[in-house]
Amino acid sequence: MHRNLVRSTLLAGVVLAVLAACGTEGKGGASKEGTAKATKAAVPAPAERKQTVRGLPGMPPVLDPKDVYAADRPDKLSPVVKDFPSRVYVPNTESDTVSVIDPRTYEVIDTIHVGHQPQHVVPSWDLKTLWVNNNRGHTLTPIDPRTGRAGKPVEVHDPYNLYFTPNGRYAVVMASLDRELVFRDPHTMKRIKTVPVTCYGVNHADFSLDGRYFIVSCEFSGELLKVDTEKMKVVAQQKLPFKGAMPQDVKVSPDGKRFYVADMMADGMWIVDGDTFGKPGFLPTGKGCHGLYVSRDSRVMYVSNRGEGTVSVFDFARRKVTRKWRLPDGGSPDMGGVSADGKVLWLSGRYDSEVYAIDTRTGRQLARIEVGGGPHGLAVYPQPGRYSLGHTGVFR
């Protein structure tokens, strides 16, 4: 796969500029402005929250106020998905395809042709459909996870990423280059409300415990947004305190009190109290910090460090990185998900045309699978949970 040649070429500034222009994230690493350092308030003191959760109207009740991910326990599959075959769907941004992997054999068993520059494969709120976000093709391709067959593409402009409100009422398209959050019908994808934003590169998000707001990262301007879910309105905005910041994935803590934001230029995670939306703390994880994935027992979070070929293991209770796993032959671990039983972490190798399967108990690489060019937001499906909030699989 000429891995060294690919890496050296992609490090060039010209390529980074092209990637930014087409809505594709650049390769991670510390900026020339310096490296962000851990702060004493790396985990800000959370605001007090009552145990009774008054959720967003229409949202399924919170199962456990102390654990957002209580519905995501090993193999706790919804009746909706219990008969779906277990697969890993890999969108290849440079090949305009989705590689389908059988996780039992670690083999590619199908290749689905989709629209131009597919970025993420996103499970629908009702768990019945997988939506392929064809960013520059301006379409969403539906895949039936029961049969693995693709349906007729739906026209949607600039669908870099896709989320769903916790009550299932709206789909939220992250229109990165359009600088918009677009609320749509979750089934037909008909536009309902467009929310223009003043930041650049909206890309990832996660919702509060009660679903009443969500935090959005803006990678090209180094900012965060706080959005009122019901009002469909940006209610707060802040610039991250690091010159050259490039925030990526966003994930709420199990207790719902903090939001973690991966920053691939600061090489670590920003940690912000979502309720107060005050100044964030910072925790280093590794070069090119990018994707965030919570374990099935809600105890740790796996952090992919794309710029150095590692995965950091962050302990929620101890509030620190306790382990770091290194891919034996290097690589560019990016986006992915955890297997239904919680035993395997699946990550795309963004700049190496491959996918990694990693043992979550030992950090050992189980497989390295060749796929198409530029693999990005892969989805492991099905996964436990009652409903999907989108991205590559955020379930509650």
N, C-alpha and C positions, 0 to 999 in steps of 0.2 A: 504493500500500500504506500511505499515511499514516504513513511511517516515523517522522517526528518526534513525532507524537501517540502512537504506540506506545511510543517510548522514554521520553517524559516521564511517561507513565502508569506504566510499569514501574519507574521510579525511586522511586515513592512507597513509603514504608515499609510501608504496609498491604499492598501487593502482595507485597513481599518476605516478609512474615510468612505470607501465604497460600501462597506457593511453598514455604516451609520446611515448613509443616504438611502439605502433600500430597506431600512427598518430592521436589520439584523444586528444583534449585539456584537460589539467588538470583543477581541480576546482580552481576558483579564490580566491585571498586573498593577503594581504600584505606579502611580503617576510620578512625573518629574517634580511635582510640587511637594513631594515628601510622602511619608507613610503615616497613616492614621494610627494613633496609639490608644491602648486600652484606657478607659477613664475610670476614676474612682467610683463614679456612679454608673458603671457599666450596665447595671440593671436598675433603672430608676425606681424609686419607691412608688408602688402602685397606689392608686386611689382606692379607698374602701368601697366595697360593693356588697350589697345585701345578698343573702343566699337565695331569696325568691327572685327568679328572673322573669321580667315582663318582656317577652320577646316581641319581635316585629309582628304586626297583625298578619295572621295566616301562616306563620312559621310553625313547623312541628315543634312541640314542647322540648325544652332543653332537658336531656336525660339526667345530667349531673352538673350542677352549677360549678363544681370544682374540676370538671374535665370536659372540655369542648369535644374531645375525641372519644367519648364513652361508647359511641355506636360503632367504632372502628376496630373492635377487638378481632383477634385472629379467626378467620373463616366465618365471621358473623355476617353472612351474605343475606341481602334482602331477597324475599321470594321473587321479586321482579327479575333478578339476575342469576338465580341459583342453577338454571339450566344452560347458562351461557358458557361456551368453552373458554378456558383460560388462555389468554393471548397477550402478547406485548406488541403494541402498535407504534411504529416508529416513523414519524414524518421526516422525509429527507428533503431539506430546503433546496438543494442544488440539483436534485434529480426529479423533482415534482412527483414523488411517489411516496407511498406508505409501505414499509416493510413489515410483514406480520411474522412474529416469532412464536414458536411453540416453546413455552418455558420448561417443558419436561425434557425436550431433546436439545434445546438451545440451537434450533435450526430455523432458518427463514423458510416458511411454508407457502408464502404468497406475497405478491407485490401488487399493490393497488395503485393505479395511475389516477392522480388527482389534479388540482389546479396549480398555478404557478406559485412557487415559494411557500409550501406548507410549513407552518411554524409549530403548531401544537395540535394534539389530538385530545379533544375535550369531551368528557362524559356529560350528557344532558342532566338537568335537575331530576327528571323522572327516571333516570338510569337506563332508558330504553334506546338511546341513540348516542353514537360517537360522532362529534363534529370535527372535521379537519379544517383548520384555519388556513386557507390559501391566501396569504397576506397580499401579495402583489397580483394575484389572479382575481382578487376582489370577489371571492366566492367562499361558501362553506359547503364542504362535501359531507353528506350524512353517510355513516356506515352502520349497518345493522349488526350489532355484536353477536346476535344469535347465529347468523349465517356468514358474517364476514364480507357481505356484499355491499358495494357502494351504491348510493342512490343518486338522483338527479341533483346537481349542485344548485345552491340557492345564492342569488346575487346579494352580496353584502360588501360594502366598500371598506377597504383597509382593515380586515379582521386580523390584527396581529395576535390578539388573545381574546378569550371568551370566558365570562363568568355568569353565574345565575344568582339572583337574590334569594336569600334563605327561605322565603315563602313561595318560591317558584313562579312568581308573578312576571318577572322580567329576565331576559338575557341581557347582559351588559357587554358590549363589544368594546375592547380596548383598541381604538383607532389611533395607532401610534403616530403616523405621519400626518393624519388629518387633525391631530390635536383635539380629539373629542372622546367623550364617553357616550356611547349610543345605547340607550335603553330600547330593547326590542321585544316583540312577542317571542316567548321561549320555544314555540313550535314552528311558526311560520317565518320568524325572523323579520317580520314587518317592523319598520322603524316607528317608535312611539314618542320618544323624546331624545333630542340631541343636547348634550351638555358640553359646550366648548370649554377648553381648559387653557390656561396661560403657560403651563409648563410644556416641556418637549419630551416626547417618547413615553407616553403612558404605556405600561406593559404588564405589571403584575399587581395582585391585590389579595386581601383576605378580609373576612368579616368579623365583627365583634361577636362576643358570646351571645348577646341578645339579638344580633342581626340588624341592629338599628343604624349602624354605620360601617363603612369599610375604608381601609387605608390602601392607597394606590401609590406605586413607585413610578417616577418619571426618570428614565435612565439618561436621557441626553442633556437634561438641565440639572440633574442631581437634586431633585425635589421630591417631597411627599405631599399627597393630598389626603384630606379627610372628607368623605362624602356621606351625606345623610341619605340612607337607603330609600326611605319612604318619600322624602321630598325631591329625591333625585337632584341633589344640589351639593356643590362643593362648599363646605362650611369652614374649612381651614386649610392652610397651605404653609409649608416651611421648606427652607433651603437647608440641606445637610451641611454640617460644619466641617467640610473637607473639600478643598479645591480640587476639582476633577472627579468628584463623587459620581458613581454610575450605579445607582441602586437597581436591583433585580428582583428576585423572588421575595415574597412577603408571607410570613406565617405567624398566626397568633399562638400564644402559649396555651397549654392545656387549661390553665385556670382562667384564661381569657383576659388577663391583666396587662399583658405586654405584647407588642408586635415586634417580631424580628425581621429585619430587612437586610438581605445579602447585598454587599457592595463589592463588585469585582475590581474596582480601582483602588478602594481603600483596603482591600484584602481582609475583610471581616464583616461582622454583622452590626448594624445599628439596632439599638433596643429602645423602644419608645412606649410610654404609657399611652394607650389609645384614647382613654377617656379625657385626659388633660391635654394630650398632644403637645407636651412640653419638649424641652431640649433633650435629644436622645443621648444615651450612653453608647459606648463602642466596645466591641470584643473582637480581637484578631482571630482569624481561623486559618487562613492560608491564601496564597496568591490566586486571584481570580475567583473569590467567593461568589457562588452563583445560585445553586438550588438548595431548597430546604425541605426535608421530609421527616415527618414524625413517626416514631416507632409504634408498633401496634399496642404496646403497653403504656404509651404516653410518657415514658420516662426519659427518652433521649430524642434528639433530632440529628439526622444525618445531613451534613453540609458538604456539598460538592465544591471543591476548589479547582476550577477549570484550568487555571494557569500553571498548576504544578502537579496535576495528576494524582490528587489525594482526596480523601473524604475525612472530614473532622466529625467526631462524635461529641455533641454538646449535651451535657446532663442538665435537665431543667431544675432539679432540686438543688444541685450543687452550684448551678449557674456558672459553669465553666466547661471548657473543652477537656475531656478526660482521655481521649484517644485520637490517634490519627492513622488512617490506613492509606498506604501508598500502592498504587497500581504497579505491579511488578515490571511492566514494560513501558511505563509512562502512559500518557493519554490526556484526554481533555474532557473529563466527566462534567456533564452539563445538567440536563433536566431528566426527570424520570418518576419513579414511584416505588413503593414497597409491595411485595407479593401479598396475596390474600392471607397467607399463613404467617406473614411477618418475617420469614426466614431469609428472604433475598431482596437486596436493593438493586433495582435496575436503573442504569443511567446511560444516556446517549454520549458518545464520544464525538463532540461537535466538529472537531477538525481532523478526525482520523477515520471517518466513514465506518464506525464500529459502535457496538453496544456492549456494556459491561454488566455482568451479573456478579454481585458481591454478597458473600455470606455475612448476615448482620450480626452473627454471634462472634465471629473471629476476624472479619475484615478480609478474609481470603477471597481472591478472585476465582469465581467458579467457571466463568466462560467469558470469551471475547469473541463477539460475533460480527462478521462483516456485513454491512448494510449499504444503502445508497449514500450519495454525497451530502454532507452537511446535516447529519441527523440532529434533531432538536428536541422538542417537547413530547417525548414518548409517553404513552399511557399504558399502564398495567391494568388489565381489565378481565373479569370484574374484580372489584375490591369491596371490603365490608363497608357498611354505612346505609343510612336510610334515604339520603338524597345527596346530590352533587352540587357543590358550589362552583364547579368548573375547573379551569386550568388543566393540568394533567391528571387531576383527580384529587380534589379536596372534599372529603366526605364527612357528613355529620349524621 
